[in-house]
Amino acid sequence: MEEIKFYLDEAIESMEKSVKHTETELLKIRAGKAMPNMLDGIMVDYYGTKTPLAQVAAINTPDARTISIKPWEKKMIHEIDKAIRDSDLGLNPTSDSELIRLNIPPLTEERRKNLVKQAKAETENGKVRIRAVRKDTNEELKKLQKDGAPEDAIKKAEETVQQLTDKYIAKVDQLLVQKETDILTI
């Protein structure tokens, strides 16, 4: 039935988005290496408007432990410096008249364990979102059954939804394994 296919396609799309969101959140967790996407969540006051850092400066990694930030406008140095200090990254920028440098300290074992916990929490949130999609889709399928859809078609669709759920949860688990490896590798 066309309606069943619609709900299954919608479930796939929502589960894909959940995996992508989890992946994005995991990228924000630093693994001891300097990566420009660590600064993705930082918003800078740009003439009274909160603007993403990447839109007001060039961000580079000259080596594995340093991020350099070169603002498009020199007067933005102070605002960028303040935004980084106010963020929850725990980094102290050093700046001259043209460039801001962030030295990424090596992670302690305790900090690594905390980052793994944080990564596990993010992946668990992703799994919860995927399960919520499963629940919503199954509820819509039940409504179709009440409206006269064949019971065997609904059962088959529910099995497909469960297979999709298992597939996307496995993808999230794989993201966690990769992130744990990144964090724990010295």
N, C-alpha and C positions, 0 to 999 in steps of 0.2 A: 504494500500500500504506500501511496505517496506520502501520507502524513507520518507514517512510521519512519520512512527514509529521511524526512525533514528533521524529525527529532533526533535521529541517530547522527545526521550530519552536524546538527547544532551541538550535540554532545561532543563530537570529535573536535570541533572548532573550540569549544570552551575548554576542553582538556588540554589541547595544544597551547592555548593562552596561559593556562595554569602552569604548564611546564616552562614556558618562556619566562613567565613572571618569576618563577622559582630560580631559574637560571640567572636572571638579571639580579635578583637579590643576593645570590651566592657570589656574583662577581664583585659586589660591594664589600664582601668580607676579605680583608687583605690577608695574603698568605706569606707575608715576609718579603715579597718582591714588590718593587715599585711598578705600579700599573696605573696609567692615566684614568681608567674607569673607577678607581678608588674615589675620585673627586666628583663623580657623576651627581651625587645628591647635594652638592654645595651650591647654594644660591648667593649671588653677590648683589649688593645694592648698587644698581646701575642707574644713576640719575633718578632715584626714588622708586625704581621698579626692581623687584626681585627677579634676577636673571641667572640662568645656569652659567656656571663658571666657564664652560667650554665655549660659550657664545661671546665672552669678553676677553678671552686669552687663548694663546696657543699652549697646549700642554704636551710635554715630551718627557721621555725617560732616557737621559744620556747614559745611564748605567743601571744595574740591577737594584741599587739602593737609593736612587735619587730621582725625583720628579722635578722638572723645571717648568715654570709657568711664566710665559712672556705675554703681558697684557697688550691688547691692541692700542690702548691709550695709557701713557705713563702715569697719569693721575689716578688710575684704577689700582695701582700697587697697594695702597693703604687699605682700600675696600676689600680686595682679594685676601690680603694678609689677615684682616679682621674676620672675614667669613671662615677662613680655614681654622683660625684659633677658636672661634665660637662653635665649630662643628664638633661632633663626637668622635672624630678620628684620632684625637690625642697626638697630633703632629704639631711641631713648632716650626713655622716657616722662617727662613732667613731671606732677607731681600736687600738688593741694592737699588739703584735708580731705574733699572730696566728689567730686572729678572727676580723672580721668587724661586727659592730652592727649598724642597722638602726632602730631608734625609729620613729614610725609612729605617728605623732601628731593627736589628735582628730580633726575632721573637723568642721570648723565654718559653720554657716548657709549659709553665702555668698558663701563659697567654695562648699558646697553641691549643691547650686543652679547652680553654674558654671559647676559642674560635671554632673548634670542632663542635662544641655544644651549641653555639650560635648557628652553625651550618645545619646541624640536626634539627633545630627548631624551625629554621626556614623551610627545610624539606618536609617537615611534618605539616607545616602550614600549606604547602603545595599539595600534599596528599589529602588534606582535609578539603581543599577546594575541589579536587578531582572527585572525591566521594560525594560532595554536595551536588556536583553536576550529575553524578549517577542517580542520586536520590530524586532530583528534580525531573530528570528524564524518565525515570520509572514511574513517577507520579503522573506525568503527562501521558505515558503509555496506558496506565490504568484508566485514565479518563477516556482514552480512545476505546478501550474495551467496554466501558460502561455505555459509550455511544454506539456500540454495535460492531466494533472491529472484531475479527475472528480471534478466538482465544489462543489458538496455536501460533498465529502470527505475532501476537503480543508476547507470548512466552519466548519465541525465537528472538524477538527484538530485545527482551530483557537479558537473555543469555549473551547477546552481542554487546549490550551495554556493560555487562560484567567483564567480558573479555577486553573491551576497550579500557575499562577502569584498571584492570590488572596490567595491561600494556603500558599505560601512562604512569602508573605508580612505579613500575619497574624503571621507566625512564628517569623519574625523580630520584629513585634509589641510586641509579647509575651516576647522576649528577653529584649526589652526596659522596659516593666512593671517590670520584675524581677530585672533589674539593678537599676531602680528608687527606688524600695523597698529597695534594698541593700544600696543605697546611703543615702536615707532619714531616715533609721532606725538608731537610736542613740544608 
